[in-house]
Amino acid sequence: MKKQIIEQDLTYNGTILPLMEEFYTIQGEGFHTGTAAYFIRLGGCDVGCHWCDVKESWEVLKHPLTSIDTIVGNASEKANLAVITGGEPLMWNLEPLTKALKDSGMFVNMETSGAYELTGSFDWICLSPKKTMLPTQSVYDAANELKAIIYNKHDFIFAEEQAAKVNDKAILFLQPEWSKSEEVLPLIIEYVKENPKWRISLQTHKYLDIP
């Protein structure tokens, strides 16, 4: 019990985190598509997207609590850019991890639903809001890009609602949900042609068959 309490305290203050996986690959989505990046995928998510392709990340206890020193050491050996993702990474205090990554000379990006208050210092934040838990104002204000996932035609309405809430400098992307790409991509193409404030994002890593 004492060990569990200590681990909970360390997780809360961000010095250890539930690490699902870490890997060096090419960013496949959004503004930084095509860029080499080291992905740090943290466990834990209660947003509950029915089409989530990493549902195995949801349960915190399935993923080992890992020192941020270990995470940063692994990342800094491989890349100049780290991408913190999940799960929902903002469930955790990210200030210690982002500071350590920056101190090692890395650029630090994040992909988040924005469902929790912003912690940490980032060079780029990709906000991908979900209907089940809307973003906090702190993430709307800080987001560099808004990535709206399109599963059906009704999601265009949600995308516009979110675009009205995000800051004026955020770049706006529409991305087809992978399993519905063939169905919704033609709709997205026409929508962007009619509403050129939006851009198209594709999951190019899946076309390339890389992580």
N, CA and C atoms as a LAMMPS dump frame, in Angstrom:
ITEM: TIMESTEP
0
ITEM: NUMBER OF ATOMS
633
ITEM: BOX BOUNDS ff ff ff
-5.0000000000000000e+02 5.0000000000000000e+02
-5.0000000000000000e+02 5.0000000000000000e+02
-5.0000000000000000e+02 5.0000000000000000e+02
ITEM: ATOMS id mol type element x y z
1 1 1 N 0.831 -1.208 0
2 1 2 C 0 0 0
3 1 3 C 0.864 1.257 0
4 2 1 N 1.951 1.244 0.812
5 2 2 C 2.82 2.41 0.872
6 2 3 C 3.429 2.689 -0.497
7 3 1 N 3.884 1.618 -1.185
8 3 2 C 4.466 1.77 -2.517
9 3 3 C 3.446 2.364 -3.468
10 4 1 N 2.181 1.932 -3.389
11 4 2 C 1.133 2.44 -4.27
12 4 3 C 0.892 3.927 -4.02
13 5 1 N 0.889 4.34 -2.752
14 5 2 C 0.685 5.744 -2.417
15 5 3 C 1.822 6.592 -2.977
16 6 1 N 3.073 6.109 -2.834
17 6 2 C 4.228 6.836 -3.357
18 6 3 C 4.128 6.973 -4.866
19 7 1 N 3.748 5.883 -5.553
20 7 2 C 3.618 5.923 -7.007
21 7 3 C 2.535 6.896 -7.432
22 8 1 N 1.425 6.924 -6.697
23 8 2 C 0.346 7.853 -7.03
24 8 3 C 0.821 9.295 -6.889
25 9 1 N 1.582 9.588 -5.835
26 9 2 C 2.096 10.933 -5.626
27 9 3 C 3.045 11.342 -6.749
28 10 1 N 3.92 10.413 -7.166
29 10 2 C 4.879 10.712 -8.214
30 10 3 C 4.194 10.908 -9.556
31 11 1 N 3.161 10.096 -9.809
32 11 2 C 2.398 10.255 -11.038
33 11 3 C 1.698 11.6 -11.059
34 12 1 N 1.146 11.99 -9.914
35 12 2 C 0.444 13.268 -9.825
36 12 3 C 1.384 14.43 -10.118
37 13 1 N 2.62 14.357 -9.599
38 13 2 C 3.517 15.49 -9.826
39 13 3 C 4.304 15.376 -11.132
40 14 1 N 4.09 14.287 -11.862
41 14 2 C 4.628 14.185 -13.204
42 14 3 C 6.044 13.672 -13.333
43 15 1 N 6.642 13.184 -12.265
44 15 2 C 8.022 12.686 -12.362
45 15 3 C 8.094 11.25 -12.854
46 16 1 N 7.001 10.512 -12.71
47 16 2 C 6.848 9.24 -13.406
48 16 3 C 5.477 9.251 -14.073
49 17 1 N 5.384 8.542 -15.188
50 17 2 C 4.157 8.566 -15.978
51 17 3 C 3.857 7.18 -16.53
52 18 1 N 2.578 6.845 -16.725
53 18 2 C 2.238 5.55 -17.324
54 18 3 C 2.561 5.566 -18.819
55 19 1 N 3.584 4.821 -19.201
56 19 2 C 4.06 4.84 -20.58
57 19 3 C 3.539 3.623 -21.334
58 20 1 N 2.681 3.847 -22.308
59 20 2 C 2.163 2.741 -23.114
60 20 3 C 3.2 2.274 -24.129
61 21 1 N 3.77 3.249 -24.855
62 21 2 C 4.775 2.916 -25.852
63 21 3 C 5.544 4.167 -26.238
64 22 1 N 6.703 3.957 -26.826
65 22 2 C 7.516 5.041 -27.363
66 22 3 C 8.203 4.52 -28.616
67 23 1 N 8.249 5.352 -29.658
68 23 2 C 8.817 4.884 -30.914
69 23 3 C 9.197 6.074 -31.792
70 24 1 N 10.183 5.835 -32.64
71 24 2 C 10.681 6.842 -33.575
72 24 3 C 10.1 6.562 -34.946
73 25 1 N 9.43 7.555 -35.523
74 25 2 C 8.752 7.329 -36.797
75 25 3 C 8.61 8.656 -37.543
76 26 1 N 7.696 8.682 -38.484
77 26 2 C 7.374 9.892 -39.24
78 26 3 C 5.982 10.357 -38.828
79 27 1 N 5.874 11.636 -38.464
80 27 2 C 4.562 12.182 -38.137
81 27 3 C 3.659 12.065 -39.358
82 28 1 N 2.489 11.444 -39.167
83 28 2 C 1.631 11.165 -40.301
84 28 3 C 0.447 12.083 -40.471
85 29 1 N 0.193 12.981 -39.507
86 29 2 C -1.037 13.77 -39.536
87 29 3 C -0.758 15.245 -39.287
88 30 1 N -1.671 16.075 -39.76
89 30 2 C -1.672 17.485 -39.396
90 30 3 C -0.535 18.292 -40.001
91 31 1 N -0.228 19.39 -39.35
92 31 2 C 0.702 20.388 -39.881
93 31 3 C 2.1 19.822 -40.085
94 32 1 N 2.552 18.941 -39.192
95 32 2 C 3.927 18.429 -39.247
96 32 3 C 4.046 17.105 -39.99
97 33 1 N 3.078 16.792 -40.829
98 33 2 C 3.132 15.566 -41.623
99 33 3 C 4.464 15.466 -42.37
100 34 1 N 5.058 14.286 -42.298
101 34 2 C 6.32 14.045 -42.996
102 34 3 C 7.559 14.313 -42.18
103 35 1 N 7.401 14.785 -40.954
104 35 2 C 8.529 15.128 -40.093
105 35 3 C 8.918 13.953 -39.202
106 36 1 N 10.21 13.683 -39.097
107 36 2 C 10.684 12.649 -38.185
108 36 3 C 10.38 13.067 -36.748
109 37 1 N 9.861 12.137 -35.953
110 37 2 C 9.458 12.476 -34.586
111 37 3 C 9.502 11.25 -33.687
112 38 1 N 9.8 11.495 -32.414
113 38 2 C 9.788 10.446 -31.401
114 38 3 C 8.479 10.558 -30.635
115 39 1 N 7.644 9.525 -30.737
116 39 2 C 6.332 9.557 -30.108
117 39 3 C 6.395 8.969 -28.701
118 40 1 N 5.798 9.682 -27.769
119 40 2 C 5.688 9.254 -26.374
120 40 3 C 4.203 9.106 -26.089
121 41 1 N 3.733 7.856 -26.06
122 41 2 C 2.304 7.611 -25.874
123 41 3 C 2.034 7.242 -24.414
124 42 1 N 1.322 8.117 -23.72
125 42 2 C 1.005 7.898 -22.316
126 42 3 C -0.314 7.149 -22.166
127 43 1 N -0.383 6.29 -21.173
128 43 2 C -1.593 5.544 -20.895
129 43 3 C -2.593 6.367 -20.104
130 44 1 N -3.855 5.977 -20.232
131 44 2 C -4.924 6.636 -19.5
132 44 3 C -5.761 7.531 -20.381
133 45 1 N -7.064 7.241 -20.468
134 45 2 C -7.99 8.109 -21.193
135 45 3 C -9.41 7.758 -20.778
136 46 1 N -10.203 8.77 -20.476
137 46 2 C -11.613 8.551 -20.146
138 46 3 C -12.53 9.338 -21.076
139 47 1 N -11.991 9.771 -22.228
140 47 2 C -12.791 10.514 -23.194
141 47 3 C -13.744 9.574 -23.936
142 48 1 N -13.268 8.38 -24.266
143 48 2 C -14.141 7.322 -24.76
144 48 3 C -14.643 7.46 -26.175
145 49 1 N -13.777 7.781 -27.142
146 49 2 C -14.19 7.86 -28.544
147 49 3 C -14.464 6.456 -29.074
148 50 1 N -15.634 6.238 -29.647
149 50 2 C -15.998 4.888 -30.077
150 50 3 C -15.132 4.402 -31.227
151 51 1 N -14.552 5.319 -32.024
152 51 2 C -13.715 4.91 -33.147
153 51 3 C -12.22 5.005 -32.841
154 52 1 N -11.858 5.167 -31.592
155 52 2 C -10.444 5.272 -31.197
156 52 3 C -9.668 4.052 -31.695
157 53 1 N -8.489 4.282 -32.296
158 53 2 C -7.687 3.166 -32.792
159 53 3 C -6.589 2.745 -31.825
160 54 1 N -6.585 3.326 -30.622
161 54 2 C -5.646 2.891 -29.582
162 54 3 C -6.389 2.717 -28.251
163 55 1 N -7.484 1.977 -28.287
164 55 2 C -8.269 1.763 -27.08
165 55 3 C -7.478 1.047 -25.988
166 56 1 N -6.423 0.343 -26.389
167 56 2 C -5.583 -0.323 -25.401
168 56 3 C -4.842 0.673 -24.514
169 57 1 N -4.877 1.943 -24.883
170 57 2 C -4.234 2.974 -24.058
171 57 3 C -5.117 3.43 -22.908
172 58 1 N -6.396 3.097 -22.925
173 58 2 C -7.347 3.703 -21.999
174 58 3 C -7.082 3.362 -20.538
175 59 1 N -6.757 2.122 -20.239
176 59 2 C -6.614 1.674 -18.85
177 59 3 C -5.217 1.974 -18.322
178 60 1 N -5.153 2.853 -17.337
179 60 2 C -3.88 3.317 -16.804
180 60 3 C -3.041 2.169 -16.263
181 61 1 N -3.664 1.266 -15.525
182 61 2 C -2.917 0.235 -14.805
183 61 3 C -2.265 -0.791 -15.728
184 62 1 N -2.605 -0.774 -16.998
185 62 2 C -1.988 -1.71 -17.941
186 62 3 C -0.599 -1.25 -18.391
187 63 1 N -0.231 -0.033 -18.038
188 63 2 C 0.993 0.547 -18.582
189 63 3 C 1.974 0.883 -17.456
190 64 1 N 3.241 0.521 -17.631
191 64 2 C 4.219 0.678 -16.546
192 64 3 C 4.515 2.135 -16.213
193 65 1 N 4.553 2.428 -14.936
194 65 2 C 4.975 3.755 -14.512
195 65 3 C 6.47 3.886 -14.804
196 66 1 N 6.813 4.929 -15.553
197 66 2 C 8.169 5.071 -16.072
198 66 3 C 8.715 6.443 -15.707
199 67 1 N 9.958 6.482 -15.26
200 67 2 C 10.6 7.746 -14.906
201 67 3 C 10.73 8.638 -16.132
202 68 1 N 10.495 9.932 -15.948
203 68 2 C 10.659 10.84 -17.083
204 68 3 C 12.124 10.902 -17.512
205 69 1 N 13.057 10.615 -16.608
206 69 2 C 14.474 10.576 -16.997
207 69 3 C 14.707 9.489 -18.043
208 70 1 N 14.056 8.348 -17.856
209 70 2 C 14.167 7.26 -18.829
210 70 3 C 13.536 7.649 -20.153
211 71 1 N 12.358 8.25 -20.09
212 71 2 C 11.65 8.661 -21.304
213 71 3 C 12.475 9.67 -22.098
214 72 1 N 12.986 10.679 -21.413
215 72 2 C 13.758 11.727 -22.083
216 72 3 C 15.062 11.174 -22.64
217 73 1 N 15.697 10.279 -21.887
218 73 2 C 16.936 9.676 -22.363
219 73 3 C 16.73 8.913 -23.654
220 74 1 N 15.665 8.15 -23.714
221 74 2 C 15.365 7.388 -24.93
222 74 3 C 15.047 8.311 -26.108
223 75 1 N 14.24 9.343 -25.846
224 75 2 C 13.816 10.245 -26.913
225 75 3 C 14.991 11.049 -27.474
226 76 1 N 15.817 11.599 -26.591
227 76 2 C 16.89 12.499 -27.027
228 76 3 C 17.988 11.775 -27.792
229 77 1 N 18.074 10.463 -27.654
230 77 2 C 19.052 9.683 -28.423
231 77 3 C 18.629 9.531 -29.882
232 78 1 N 17.342 9.702 -30.154
233 78 2 C 16.807 9.375 -31.469
234 78 3 C 16.436 10.584 -32.322
235 79 1 N 15.915 11.649 -31.697
236 79 2 C 15.237 12.663 -32.501
237 79 3 C 15.418 14.066 -31.932
238 80 1 N 15.051 15.05 -32.752
239 80 2 C 15.021 16.448 -32.316
240 80 3 C 13.624 16.883 -31.922
241 81 1 N 12.611 16.095 -32.333
242 81 2 C 11.221 16.434 -32.067
243 81 3 C 10.549 15.314 -31.296
244 82 1 N 9.916 15.656 -30.184
245 82 2 C 9.121 14.7 -29.416
246 82 3 C 7.652 15.07 -29.543
247 83 1 N 6.805 14.054 -29.69
248 83 2 C 5.359 14.247 -29.732
249 83 3 C 4.746 13.463 -28.578
250 84 1 N 4.136 14.173 -27.65
251 84 2 C 3.47 13.538 -26.512
252 84 3 C 2.013 13.322 -26.891
253 85 1 N 1.562 12.073 -26.76
254 85 2 C 0.207 11.729 -27.168
255 85 3 C -0.35 10.686 -26.203
256 86 1 N -1.477 10.09 -26.547
257 86 2 C -2.072 9.12 -25.648
258 86 3 C -2.969 8.15 -26.379
259 87 1 N -3.977 7.597 -25.639
260 87 2 C -4.483 8.108 -24.387
261 87 3 C -4.808 9.601 -24.468
262 88 1 N -5.024 10.142 -23.293
263 88 2 C -5.188 11.585 -23.155
264 88 3 C -4.059 12.096 -22.266
265 89 1 N -3.018 12.693 -22.862
266 89 2 C -1.83 13.077 -22.095
267 89 3 C -2.082 14.12 -21.015
268 90 1 N -3.097 14.972 -21.204
269 90 2 C -3.325 16.028 -20.213
270 90 3 C -4.012 15.529 -18.946
271 91 1 N -4.241 14.218 -18.842
272 91 2 C -4.651 13.655 -17.56
273 91 3 C -3.541 13.808 -16.539
274 92 1 N -2.321 14.009 -17.026
275 92 2 C -1.144 14.037 -16.166
276 92 3 C -0.502 15.422 -16.173
277 93 1 N 0.258 15.709 -15.122
278 93 2 C 1.031 16.938 -15.061
279 93 3 C 2.23 16.788 -15.997
280 94 1 N 2.244 17.527 -17.082
281 94 2 C 3.286 17.382 -18.093
282 94 3 C 4.407 18.4 -17.962
283 95 1 N 4.359 19.234 -16.925
284 95 2 C 5.397 20.245 -16.755
285 95 3 C 6.796 19.63 -16.6
286 96 1 N 6.983 18.628 -15.706
287 96 2 C 8.328 18.052 -15.569
288 96 3 C 8.834 17.391 -16.853
289 97 1 N 7.98 16.662 -17.553
290 97 2 C 8.406 15.975 -18.768
291 97 3 C 8.773 16.97 -19.863
292 98 1 N 7.933 17.968 -20.093
293 98 2 C 8.227 18.91 -21.171
294 98 3 C 9.469 19.741 -20.86
295 99 1 N 9.65 20.098 -19.596
296 99 2 C 10.855 20.848 -19.221
297 99 3 C 12.106 20.012 -19.469
298 100 1 N 12.055 18.751 -19.081
299 100 2 C 13.211 17.877 -19.264
300 100 3 C 13.507 17.654 -20.743
301 101 1 N 12.478 17.497 -21.552
302 101 2 C 12.678 17.329 -22.992
303 101 3 C 13.303 18.586 -23.602
304 102 1 N 12.802 19.751 -23.217
305 102 2 C 13.354 20.996 -23.729
306 102 3 C 14.79 21.214 -23.245
307 103 1 N 15.054 20.866 -21.986
308 103 2 C 16.411 20.999 -21.458
309 103 3 C 17.4 20.115 -22.218
310 104 1 N 16.886 19.024 -22.802
311 104 2 C 17.74 18.138 -23.59
312 104 3 C 17.912 18.633 -25.019
313 105 1 N 17.252 19.746 -25.361
314 105 2 C 17.399 20.351 -26.679
315 105 3 C 16.347 19.962 -27.685
316 106 1 N 15.263 19.33 -27.234
317 106 2 C 14.243 18.862 -28.16
318 106 3 C 13.11 19.871 -28.32
319 107 1 N 12.491 19.862 -29.486
320 107 2 C 11.213 20.524 -29.684
321 107 3 C 10.128 19.582 -29.169
322 108 1 N 9.063 20.157 -28.593
323 108 2 C 8.053 19.327 -27.94
324 108 3 C 6.665 19.679 -28.46
325 109 1 N 6.026 18.7 -29.084
326 109 2 C 4.657 18.837 -29.583
327 109 3 C 3.717 17.943 -28.778
328 110 1 N 2.434 18.207 -28.876
329 110 2 C 1.446 17.377 -28.191
330 110 3 C 0.212 17.222 -29.055
331 111 1 N -0.397 16.029 -28.978
332 111 2 C -1.699 15.764 -29.571
333 111 3 C -2.661 15.453 -28.436
334 112 1 N -3.774 16.187 -28.353
335 112 2 C -4.67 16.084 -27.207
336 112 3 C -6.115 16.355 -27.609
337 113 1 N -7.02 15.773 -26.839
338 113 2 C -8.44 16.117 -26.993
339 113 3 C -8.76 17.431 -26.28
340 114 1 N -7.85 17.86 -25.417
341 114 2 C -8.056 19.106 -24.681
342 114 3 C -9.019 19.004 -23.519
343 115 1 N -9.369 17.775 -23.129
344 115 2 C -10.414 17.585 -22.12
345 115 3 C -9.984 17.998 -20.715
346 116 1 N -8.674 18.175 -20.509
347 116 2 C -8.16 18.582 -19.202
348 116 3 C -7.378 19.883 -19.343
349 117 1 N -7.184 20.561 -18.215
350 117 2 C -6.456 21.821 -18.232
351 117 3 C -5.028 21.619 -18.735
352 118 1 N -4.531 22.623 -19.438
353 118 2 C -3.207 22.562 -20.028
354 118 3 C -2.122 22.615 -18.965
355 119 1 N -1.179 21.681 -19.037
356 119 2 C 0.05 21.732 -18.249
357 119 3 C 1.207 21.466 -19.196
358 120 1 N 2.376 21.992 -18.862
359 120 2 C 3.552 21.782 -19.694
360 120 3 C 3.817 22.943 -20.626
361 121 1 N 5.006 22.908 -21.231
362 121 2 C 5.44 23.949 -22.166
363 121 3 C 5.679 23.305 -23.529
364 122 1 N 4.953 23.769 -24.558
365 122 2 C 4.969 23.097 -25.855
366 122 3 C 5.345 24.064 -26.974
367 123 1 N 5.991 23.51 -27.999
368 123 2 C 6.272 24.265 -29.212
369 123 3 C 5.089 24.211 -30.176
370 124 1 N 4.269 23.166 -30.037
371 124 2 C 3.114 23.021 -30.928
372 124 3 C 2.074 22.138 -30.249
373 125 1 N 0.822 22.555 -30.309
374 125 2 C -0.273 21.768 -29.74
375 125 3 C -1.301 21.497 -30.83
376 126 1 N -1.538 20.209 -31.066
377 126 2 C -2.6 19.785 -31.973
378 126 3 C -3.818 19.41 -31.128
379 127 1 N -4.881 20.166 -31.269
380 127 2 C -6.117 19.916 -30.537
381 127 3 C -7.081 19.149 -31.429
382 128 1 N -7.474 17.959 -30.972
383 128 2 C -8.457 17.16 -31.694
384 128 3 C -9.643 16.911 -30.763
385 129 1 N -10.593 17.83 -30.743
386 129 2 C -11.685 17.775 -29.758
387 129 3 C -12.657 16.634 -30.015
388 130 1 N -13.252 16.144 -28.926
389 130 2 C -14.219 15.057 -29.001
390 130 3 C -15.534 15.503 -28.364
391 131 1 N -16.644 15.006 -28.9
392 131 2 C -17.963 15.41 -28.425
393 131 3 C -18.232 14.941 -27.001
394 132 1 N -17.609 13.84 -26.596
395 132 2 C -17.891 13.25 -25.287
396 132 3 C -17.341 14.08 -24.13
397 133 1 N -16.21 14.776 -24.34
398 133 2 C -15.616 15.659 -23.325
399 133 3 C -14.986 16.83 -24.063
400 134 1 N -15.643 17.967 -24.041
401 134 2 C -15.164 19.119 -24.79
402 134 3 C -13.888 19.702 -24.183
403 135 1 N -13.083 20.374 -24.991
404 135 2 C -11.835 20.953 -24.489
405 135 3 C -12.05 22.034 -23.437
406 136 1 N -11.026 22.223 -22.623
407 136 2 C -10.997 23.327 -21.674
408 136 3 C -10.586 24.601 -22.41
409 137 1 N -10.916 25.732 -21.837
410 137 2 C -10.577 26.998 -22.468
411 137 3 C -9.074 27.174 -22.605
412 138 1 N -8.317 26.637 -21.638
413 138 2 C -6.862 26.79 -21.684
414 138 3 C -6.272 26.147 -22.931
415 139 1 N -6.868 25.053 -23.395
416 139 2 C -6.352 24.384 -24.597
417 139 3 C -6.863 25.064 -25.866
418 140 1 N -8.118 25.494 -25.868
419 140 2 C -8.603 26.293 -26.991
420 140 3 C -7.677 27.491 -27.237
421 141 1 N -7.284 28.148 -26.175
422 141 2 C -6.478 29.359 -26.279
423 141 3 C -5.061 29.092 -26.771
424 142 1 N -4.519 27.911 -26.445
425 142 2 C -3.113 27.62 -26.739
426 142 3 C -2.904 26.812 -28.011
427 143 1 N -3.953 26.221 -28.563
428 143 2 C -3.809 25.303 -29.698
429 143 3 C -3.196 25.993 -30.915
430 144 1 N -2.25 25.31 -31.549
431 144 2 C -1.675 25.779 -32.806
432 144 3 C -2.427 25.246 -34.016
433 145 1 N -3.045 24.089 -33.85
434 145 2 C -3.882 23.546 -34.908
435 145 3 C -5.09 22.859 -34.301
436 146 1 N -6.178 22.914 -35.045
437 146 2 C -7.414 22.21 -34.691
438 146 3 C -7.611 21.108 -35.721
439 147 1 N -7.675 19.875 -35.256
440 147 2 C -7.866 18.734 -36.155
441 147 3 C -9.2 18.077 -35.82
442 148 1 N -10.171 18.287 -36.692
443 148 2 C -11.501 17.725 -36.492
444 148 3 C -11.612 16.426 -37.28
445 149 1 N -11.989 15.359 -36.593
446 149 2 C -12.137 14.058 -37.234
447 149 3 C -13.548 13.938 -37.8
448 150 1 N -13.627 13.543 -39.064
449 150 2 C -14.918 13.424 -39.74
450 150 3 C -15.27 11.949 -39.9
451 151 1 N -16.291 11.528 -39.179
452 151 2 C -16.799 10.147 -39.226
453 151 3 C -18.063 10.073 -40.075
454 152 1 N -18.849 11.143 -40.029
455 152 2 C -20.04 11.235 -40.87
456 152 3 C -20.315 12.71 -41.154
457 153 1 N -21.306 12.99 -41.959
458 153 2 C -21.534 14.359 -42.411
459 153 3 C -21.923 15.305 -41.278
460 154 1 N -22.473 14.767 -40.189
461 154 2 C -22.851 15.61 -39.063
462 154 3 C -21.625 16.18 -38.338
463 155 1 N -20.473 15.562 -38.539
464 155 2 C -19.258 16.029 -37.872
465 155 3 C -18.773 17.362 -38.424
466 156 1 N -19.214 17.746 -39.598
467 156 2 C -18.855 19.069 -40.117
468 156 3 C -19.454 20.166 -39.231
469 157 1 N -20.631 19.925 -38.701
470 157 2 C -21.258 20.898 -37.799
471 157 3 C -20.428 21.042 -36.533
472 158 1 N -20.015 19.906 -35.968
473 158 2 C -19.17 19.942 -34.766
474 158 3 C -17.846 20.636 -35.059
475 159 1 N -17.271 20.371 -36.221
476 159 2 C -16.008 21.01 -36.594
477 159 3 C -16.135 22.531 -36.61
478 160 1 N -17.213 23.024 -37.161
479 160 2 C -17.418 24.476 -37.207
480 160 3 C -17.648 25.045 -35.805
481 161 1 N -18.346 24.304 -34.962
482 161 2 C -18.539 24.75 -33.578
483 161 3 C -17.203 24.882 -32.866
484 162 1 N -16.314 23.933 -33.099
485 162 2 C -15.002 23.973 -32.458
486 162 3 C -14.112 25.06 -33.057
487 163 1 N -14.224 25.277 -34.343
488 163 2 C -13.452 26.342 -34.985
489 163 3 C -13.831 27.712 -34.428
490 164 1 N -15.087 27.862 -34.016
491 164 2 C -15.543 29.127 -33.445
492 164 3 C -14.999 29.35 -32.034
493 165 1 N -14.556 28.28 -31.388
494 165 2 C -14.085 28.381 -30.006
495 165 3 C -12.565 28.475 -29.889
496 166 1 N -11.862 27.948 -30.891
497 166 2 C -10.412 27.943 -30.821
498 166 3 C -9.867 29.331 -31.149
499 167 1 N -8.618 29.596 -30.757
500 167 2 C -8.036 30.913 -31.008
501 167 3 C -7.885 31.178 -32.509
502 168 1 N -7.794 32.455 -32.879
503 168 2 C -7.812 32.864 -34.285
504 168 3 C -6.584 32.408 -35.069
505 169 1 N -5.491 32.095 -34.379
506 169 2 C -4.258 31.722 -35.075
507 169 3 C -4.17 30.226 -35.379
508 170 1 N -5.05 29.439 -34.805
509 170 2 C -4.996 27.993 -35
510 170 3 C -5.299 27.632 -36.453
511 171 1 N -4.494 26.732 -37.014
512 171 2 C -4.712 26.235 -38.365
513 171 3 C -5.765 25.131 -38.304
514 172 1 N -6.702 25.154 -39.236
515 172 2 C -7.856 24.27 -39.174
516 172 3 C -7.717 23.1 -40.157
517 173 1 N -7.86 21.877 -39.622
518 173 2 C -7.751 20.666 -40.43
519 173 3 C -9.002 19.803 -40.274
520 174 1 N -9.417 19.188 -41.376
521 174 2 C -10.428 18.144 -41.367
522 174 3 C -9.746 16.836 -41.752
523 175 1 N -9.982 15.799 -40.951
524 175 2 C -9.332 14.512 -41.198
525 175 3 C -10.36 13.385 -41.204
526 176 1 N -10.378 12.561 -42.254
527 176 2 C -11.33 11.447 -42.259
528 176 3 C -10.962 10.402 -41.223
529 177 1 N -11.959 9.881 -40.519
530 177 2 C -11.723 8.731 -39.652
531 177 3 C -11.36 7.556 -40.554
532 178 1 N -10.307 6.84 -40.182
533 178 2 C -9.673 5.893 -41.101
534 178 3 C -10.653 4.888 -41.703
535 179 1 N -11.496 4.305 -40.876
536 179 2 C -12.399 3.267 -41.364
537 179 3 C -13.477 3.816 -42.293
538 180 1 N -13.652 5.139 -42.286
539 180 2 C -14.679 5.778 -43.115
540 180 3 C -14.067 6.616 -44.243
541 181 1 N -12.771 6.469 -44.466
542 181 2 C -12.081 7.338 -45.428
543 181 3 C -12.719 7.319 -46.805
544 182 1 N -13.004 6.144 -47.307
545 182 2 C -13.555 6.041 -48.663
546 182 3 C -14.895 6.76 -48.778
547 183 1 N -15.65 6.733 -47.687
548 183 2 C -16.988 7.346 -47.695
549 183 3 C -16.947 8.851 -47.495
550 184 1 N -16.106 9.318 -46.546
551 184 2 C -16.175 10.736 -46.161
552 184 3 C -15.135 11.617 -46.845
553 185 1 N -14.07 11.034 -47.404
554 185 2 C -13.049 11.88 -48.023
555 185 3 C -13.605 12.717 -49.173
556 186 1 N -14.455 12.176 -50.041
557 186 2 C -15.046 13.038 -51.076
558 186 3 C -15.854 14.197 -50.485
559 187 1 N -16.518 13.943 -49.351
560 187 2 C -17.277 15.013 -48.699
561 187 3 C -16.338 16.087 -48.162
562 188 1 N -15.217 15.653 -47.608
563 188 2 C -14.236 16.601 -47.061
564 188 3 C -13.64 17.446 -48.178
565 189 1 N -13.313 16.815 -49.294
566 189 2 C -12.737 17.549 -50.426
567 189 3 C -13.678 18.668 -50.875
568 190 1 N -14.939 18.341 -51.027
569 190 2 C -15.906 19.352 -51.456
570 190 3 C -16.099 20.427 -50.389
571 191 1 N -16.073 20.01 -49.13
572 191 2 C -16.277 20.974 -48.044
573 191 3 C -15.127 21.982 -47.999
574 192 1 N -13.895 21.501 -48.15
575 192 2 C -12.736 22.397 -48.118
576 192 3 C -12.742 23.333 -49.321
577 193 1 N -13.175 22.852 -50.457
578 193 2 C -13.278 23.715 -51.636
579 193 3 C -14.292 24.834 -51.407
580 194 1 N -15.348 24.518 -50.678
581 194 2 C -16.379 25.519 -50.39
582 194 3 C -16.036 26.368 -49.172
583 195 1 N -15.165 25.86 -48.314
584 195 2 C -14.788 26.554 -47.071
585 195 3 C -13.265 26.517 -46.929
586 196 1 N -12.561 27.357 -47.691
587 196 2 C -11.105 27.244 -47.795
588 196 3 C -10.316 27.636 -46.548
589 197 1 N -10.999 28.012 -45.486
590 197 2 C -10.269 28.224 -44.229
591 197 3 C -9.762 26.886 -43.683
592 198 1 N -10.369 25.775 -44.137
593 198 2 C -9.98 24.436 -43.701
594 198 3 C -8.935 23.841 -44.644
595 199 1 N -8.113 22.949 -44.079
596 199 2 C -7.195 22.127 -44.864
597 199 3 C -7.535 20.66 -44.615
598 200 1 N -7.007 19.782 -45.466
599 200 2 C -7.217 18.348 -45.294
600 200 3 C -6 17.725 -44.644
601 201 1 N -6.231 16.913 -43.636
602 201 2 C -5.193 16.083 -43.02
603 201 3 C -5.54 14.626 -43.283
604 202 1 N -4.539 13.848 -43.665
605 202 2 C -4.706 12.414 -43.871
606 202 3 C -3.765 11.644 -42.944
607 203 1 N -4.146 10.439 -42.594
608 203 2 C -3.274 9.587 -41.78
609 203 3 C -2.266 8.908 -42.706
610 204 1 N -1.283 9.689 -43.15
611 204 2 C -0.349 9.197 -44.155
612 204 3 C 0.506 8.04 -43.647
613 205 1 N 0.703 7.949 -42.343
614 205 2 C 1.498 6.832 -41.81
615 205 3 C 0.81 5.494 -42.062
616 206 1 N -0.518 5.516 -42.145
617 206 2 C -1.237 4.274 -42.436
618 206 3 C -1.099 3.898 -43.914
619 207 1 N -1.076 4.888 -44.781
620 207 2 C -0.816 4.605 -46.191
621 207 3 C 0.613 4.092 -46.381
622 208 1 N 1.546 4.616 -45.573
623 208 2 C 2.941 4.206 -45.658
624 208 3 C 3.233 2.91 -44.893
625 209 1 N 2.241 2.455 -44.104
626 209 2 C 2.367 1.235 -43.296
627 209 3 C 3.534 1.331 -42.321
628 210 1 N 3.559 2.452 -41.59
629 210 2 C 4.536 2.651 -40.529
630 210 3 C 3.79 3.013 -39.254
631 211 1 N 4.433 2.879 -38.083
632 211 2 C 3.745 3.185 -36.812
633 211 3 C 3.267 4.634 -36.757
